[in-house]
Amino acid sequence: MRHSLLTGLLLAGAPFVAAASCSSGSVFVDANGNGRQDAGEAPLAGIRISDGEHIALTDKAGRYQLPASTQPNIFVIKPAGYAAAARADGLPDIWRPRDGQGGQCRPFALVPQPDAPDSFQALVMADSQTGSALDVGYFERDIIEPLRGKHQARLGMTLGDVTNDDPSLYPALTRAVTSLGVPWLHVPGNHDMDIGASSDATSLASYHRYLGPDTYAWEEASMVFIGLDDILAQPGQKPAYIGGLREDQFAFLEGYLPTVGRDKLVVLGLHIPLFDHVFREQDRARLFALLEKVEHPLILSGHTHNQSQVFWSAAQGWKGARPLHEYNVGAACGAFWSGVKDAQGIPDTTMADGTPNGYGLLNVQPHGQYSVEYRVARAPADHQIALHAPKVLRQGAYPAWGVYANVFMGHDGLPVEFRVDGGQWQAMKQVRQPDPRLLVENIADDLAETLRGYDRSPEAVPSTHLWRAALPTGLAEGEHTVEVRTTLNGKSYTATTGYRLQSASP
């Protein structure tokens, strides 16, 4: 109610009163993109400014004022048709620290983008989770370098655990992601909390200083991205954190979501997924109630160091017209930069569900249409399926041994098929088992006399996107070819392996 009253006063042309701290300021058209208000660069009216709880609109002079609060940052909600000026570190200049400044905030500069297309692609990374300069090097060489000059994205985002409890690495990671030449947004994770913080309110001091607000919105012509800190720190307790949202965040969502056009895709970026056991059920229910009024919602999350797609339904408390899609994105660091190093000196770092490390793509089209994809680090775009099969079976044996297909973007109900030697395609069965490819690594680690990597591969866990089919043994002796196929986003993907049938003496 407070932000609604303030908005009404500003729009009515009420006198502007300077605040004692950075709660007031202005927004202008940065026609030349230099971040400074030069002669002839006009003020912008009707631009939303927020502290993550309250929302104000700029008046006809481009000025705003927010009520006094304890929120650490204020930010401009970048509107469609404009770009944000860049900070010295390359991040979008969309926030101001609220404390430690007297008088007015430095003005926000918005650069006109009249020809920005309605359709675009965004890079989505989860859990870069670097704990050292060596890890930052892995991230650079494994994820960033192969993308430079070769991607089509217009926006990027990291969904938490930017570092592994080391805020001093933020500048290096910022240089890495901003080198891709797109505005980069962040969401905090549990490993972005300051060690030694005494409360949830102070747990993200370093994050706020380097990476900005923990609640914000960013608008494009066909999409709104809302970044939300869903880590509730509990210093000195067990667990040290839980998942959920604060009252100020619900206030922001309640005030902001009704202002978003119904034909836009509304993307919520979180760290802890809504399905995680630590996420408070009551907060999920409140969030569902808000999103059920949104025509085109999408959830992006990280944290698990696995990959999955969840479609929330009425049976799980979602009452929207269509299932709510949550894409839990595979980690950029995979299994925390673990496993055997390859010829380039980069760890294998396959995740516990058998997904190789990598990043996601969000493809946005008008009227709420979208698709999500996954890209394995340093691999071709069509590498979407990993296979495991025995090398040799006894000819005529009972067909008890199978081929396994890990479809990285697979989900419940996805048809996956196989065939042998170009024969008839047959359905594979989805199974909840560990990926045998990773089990092989686990056994190799167990049997090794010395460490095979800095850290061994993670212990394999049941995968949500694994399929199995029994291999025929009644064929002729010799080599046989196995093909697996599936369709993702209207495109067919295949993978091939083989096995040999051998006769054996009694």
N, C-alpha and C positions, 0 to 999 in steps of 0.2 A: 504493500500500500504506500510506503514511503517513497519508493522510486516512481510510482504512478503519479503521486501528487507533485513531485519535483518536475517530472516531465511536463505535466500540465502547466506549471508555472513558467517553465522555459519557453514552451511553445506560445504562451500567451504574452511573451515579451516582458516578463517580470524583471526587475532590476537585477543585474549581476553583482553578487557580493563576493569579493575575494576571500578565500579561506586561509586560515593560518598555516595549513600544511598543504602538501600536494594533493589537493582534492578538486582543483579547478584549473582550467586552461582553455585551449582552443584547438581547432582543427582547420587546416587550410588545404587548398588545391596546390600541390607541388608540381607545377607545370613542367619544370625542367628537371625534376627528379634529384635535386641536390640536397634535399632534406632541410632546407632553410626557406623561410618565407621571404621571398624577394618582392620587389615592387611589382604590383599588378597581380600578384597571386592571391586569389579571392578566398574568403572564409567559406567554410562548408556548413550548411545548416542540416539538421535532421540526422546527424551521425550519432550512433549509439556509443556511449562511453560507460564503462562498468568497472566495479572493483571486485567482481565475482559474486556480489550479493545484490547490490543496487544497480539500477540502470538509469542513465540520464540521456537526454537528447541535446545536441548543440542547438543554440538559438540562431537567429538570422545573422548574427555577427560571428558565428562559428564557435561560440563559447559555451562552456558547460560548467556545472558545479555538482559534485557528489556530496551526500551527507557525510558527516564525520563517522568513521568506523575504524575497526582494528584491522581491516584487510591490508595486507602488505603491499599490494600493487594495484594500480589502475591500468586499464587497457582500452584501446579503441577496438570496436568490432569492425574489422575491415569490411566495407561493403563491396558487393559485386560491382564491377566496372572500374575498380581502383586497385592499384598495387600499394603495398606499404613501402615507405622508404626503408633503406637498409641501415642497420647499425654498423659501427666500425668493425665488428666481428662477423658481419655478413648475415646475421639473423634479422628477421623483419622487426622494424622499430615500432612495435605496437604496444609497449608497456612503459610505465614509469614507476619507480619505487616510491611508495607513499611516505615512508618515514625518512627523516634526515634531510628534508627539503622544506624551506620556508616559502610561503607565497605560492605562486602559480607553478603548475607543471610546465615543462618544456612542451611547446606545441607539437601536435601530431601532424605529420605530413602524409598526404595521400596523393599518389601519382595516378592521373587518369589513364585508364586502359579501355578505351571505347571499343576496341576490336577483339577483346578477349572472347574466345569461342565458348559455346555452351557445353561442348563435350571436351573432356580432358582426362588425363591420367595422373594419378598420385602415387608416389613411392611410399610404401608402408613398411617400416622396420620396427621390430620389437627386440628389446633386450640386447643391445650391443654389449652391455655388461663387461666393460673393460676394467681390469684391476691393476693394470700396469702399462707403461709405455710400450712394452712388447705386445700386449693385447691390442692396443691402439694400432700398432703396425699390422697385426693380423687383420683387423677390421678394414684398414685402408686397402691392403693388398687383395683381400678376399672378396670384399663387398663393394668398396667405393671405386677403386681404379677401373675395374671392368665396366662400370657404368658411365664414367666420364666421357662426355661427348657422344654417348651411344643410346641414351634413354630419351623417351618422348614425354616425360612427366613435366607438369607445371607446378607441382606442389610436393612437399615431402613431410613426413612425420615420423617420430620415434615414440613408441608406446611404452615408455618407462624403462627403468633399470638402464639408464644411459651409461652409467659407470657401475662398478662393483664397490660401492662404499668409498669412493675416492673422488671428491669434487674437484680436486686439483687437475683432473683429466678433462674437465668440461671444455676448456679452450681448445685442446687438441681435437676433441671429437667434433666441436663446432666447426673448426677449420675443415675437417674431413667432409661433413655433410654439406656445408655451404659451398664446397668446391664443385658440387654438382649443378650449381647455377639456378636453383629454384628456392623459393621461400621455404624455410624449414621450421616446423612446429614441434614442440615436445610435450609429453605428458610425464609426470613424475611416477617413479616406481618405488618399491620398498627399499631398494638398494641406492636410491637417491636421497634417502633421509640422512641427516647429519648424525653421526655417531656422537653420543653424549647429550643429545637434545633432551630437554626436561619435559617437553609436552608436545602434543600434536601440532599446536599452533606455531612452535619454533622448529619443528623437525625438518622443514624444507628451506631454511634460511639460505643455504648455499645455492640450491636450485633456483630460488627466487632471484638471487643476485646475478647468476649467470644466464639462466634460461627463461626467466619471466614468470608470469602468473600460473597458478596451478588450476585455475578455472578460467576459460575464455571461449570466445566464438570467432570464427573466421568465415566470411561469406564469399561464395563464388556464384556465378549465374545460375547454376543448376544444383548447387550443393551448399550446405552449411556444415562446417566441422566444429564440433564442440569438444574441447579438451577438458577432462575432469580428473582431478586427483581422487582416486578411490582407495587411498591408503590411510587408515586411521591409526596413527601411532599410539602405542601404549607403553611408553618408556618405563622400565623397571618391572614390567609384567610379563607373563607368559600366556598367550603368545605376545610378541613385541608389537604386533600390529594385527588389525583385522581389515576386511574389505567393507566398504560402504561409503556413504556420502554424508557430508555435514549439512546442517540446517541452512547455512548461507548458500550452499550449492543448490539445494532444493529451491530456495528463494529465487536464485538466478534463473534456474530452469523454468519455474512457474511464471516469471516475468518475461522471459525471452521467447520460449517456444511458441506462444500464441502469436508472436509477431512474424514468424517465418512463413513464407508462402507455402501453401499446401502442395504445390507441384514440385517442391525442392526435395532432394535427398538430404535427410538429416542424419549425419554420421556422428556418433558418440565415440570418442577415443578414450579408452580406459587402460589401466595396467592389469589389475586383477580381473579376470573374467567373471561374469555374472554367475557362472555355474560353479565357481570355486567354493569349496566348503567353508572358507573363512569369510565369504561375502554375506553380510547380514540379510536374512530373509525379508525382514520388514523394509529395508531400504530397496531391495529388488522390487518388492511389491509396489512401493511408492513410485519408483522409476517407471515400472510398467504402466501404472495408471496415467502418468504423464505422456509416455510414448504411445499409448493406445489412441491418443488424440492426434497423433502425427500420421500423415498419409504414407510417408515413405521413410521409415526408420532403418538404421543399420548400426550394429555394434562392432567395433574393432577392439580387440584386447590382446594382451601379451601374457607374460609372467610364467606360463607353464613350462616353457622350453619343450613343448610338444606342439602339434598343430591339429586343429579340429574345426569343423563347422557344425554349429548347433542351430537348430531351428525351433525356437521356443513356441510351445503350443498351449492350448487351453488346459491340457492335463498338467502342465507345469506352471499354471497361474497366469499365462498370457491371454488376454481377451481381445486382442486386436483382430482386424478383419482378415489378416494373413499372418502366418507364422513370423516371428521376429528372428531375423538372421543375425547370428553372432559369429564372426570369423575370428578365431583365436590364432593369431599369426605366429608361424614358426620363428624361433629366435635367430637374430643375425649372428650371435655368438654360438648358436647351436647348443651343444652340451658344455657351455662355459669354456670354449677353446680347448677341449680335451681331446684325447685320442692320438693315434699315430700320425706323425707329420708326413706330408707328401714331398715330392721332389722340390717343390717351391718352399718347403719349410713351414707350411701352414697345417695346423692340426686338422684331422678328419672331422672331428666335432659333430658327428651324427647324433641326433637327439634320441632320447630313450624310447620314443615310439617309432624309430626308424626313419624319421624325416631328416634329410640333410639340411644343414643350415642355409639360410638365404633370406629372402625378403618378399613382401607381397606387393601386388599392384591393384589399385582401385581404379576401375574404368567407369567414369561418370558420363551419363547421357541425359538429355532433357527429360522432364516429366518424371523424375524419380527413378529412372532406369539406371542400372549399374551391373557390373560384374566384378568378381575378385579372382585374382590369379596368384600363383606362387612361382618364384624363380629361385632355383638352386644356385648357390654361389659358384661363379666361374663355370657354369654349365650351360649348354644350349637351352633355348626357351622350350623346346619340346621334350626335355627331360622331366617327365611328370610321373613316371612309374619306375620302381625298382623291383627286380625279380630275384627270387632265390629258388633253386631247384637242385636236387642231387645230381652229381656228375654221372653216376652209373647205377643201374638197377638190374636185378636178375630178370632175364627174359622169362615170362610166364609166372612171375611171382604175384601174390595177391596185391592189387593196386592200393597199397596203404600209404604210399609216399606221394607227396604233392609238390606242386609249384605254388609259390606264394607271390602275390603282387601287392606291393605297397604303393597305393595311389595317393600321392602326397596331399591332393586337394579332395580326396574321397570323403564321402559322408554316407550316412544311412540311406539305403534305397538306391544308391547309384549302381546302375548295371555295369558289370565288368565281365568280360568274356575271354575265353582262350580257345586255341585250336592247336593241333599237332600236325606237322607236315602238310600244312595247307588244307586240312580237312574242314569239317563243319564246325562253325563257331558254337561254343557251349558256355552256359552261364557258370561263373565262379561263385563260391559262397563266401559272404563276408564273415570273418571270424574275429573274435576278441582274443588275440594271442600276441605274444612278443614277436617282433620281426626276426626270423632266423638269421638274417644277415648280421644283425647286431649281436645275437647270441653267439655267433662264431667269434666275434671280436671279444666278447666277454670270456669265452673259453680260452682264447689265445692269451688274453691278459692273465687269466688264472694260471696257465701253464708256463708262462714266461718266468725265467729266473731273475730277470731285471725289468725295470719299467720300460715299456715300449713307447711311452710318451711322457710328457711332464705329469699328466694325470691320465689314468686309464679311461676307456670309453664308459659311458653311463650304463648302469644295469638296465637291461631291456625290460620294458613294461608292455602290457597289452595295448595294442594300437587300435585307434578308432577307424582306421582306413586301410585295413589289411584284408585281402581276399585269398582264397585257397581253392585249388582243384586237384583231384587225384590224377596222377600221370598214368596213362595206359602202359601196360607191360606185355600185352599180347601182340605187339608189332614185331617186325623183323629185327634181327640182331643189327647192331650198328648205331649210327648217330641219328637223332631225331630233333627236329626244330619245334620249339614252343613259341607261339605268339600270344600276346595279351593285348586287349584293346579296351578303351573306354572313351566316353565323350564328355568333355568339360566345356561349358560355355559355347556349345555348338560346334566345337572342333574335336576331331578324333585324334587320339594319341595311342601309340603302340609301343611295345617293348618286346624284345626277343631274347630268348636264351635257348639252351639245348641240354639234352641228356643222352646217355648211351645205354643200350640194352645189351647185356652180355649173358651168354649161356654159362651155366656153372655145373660142375660135376657133383654127384650126390655125396 
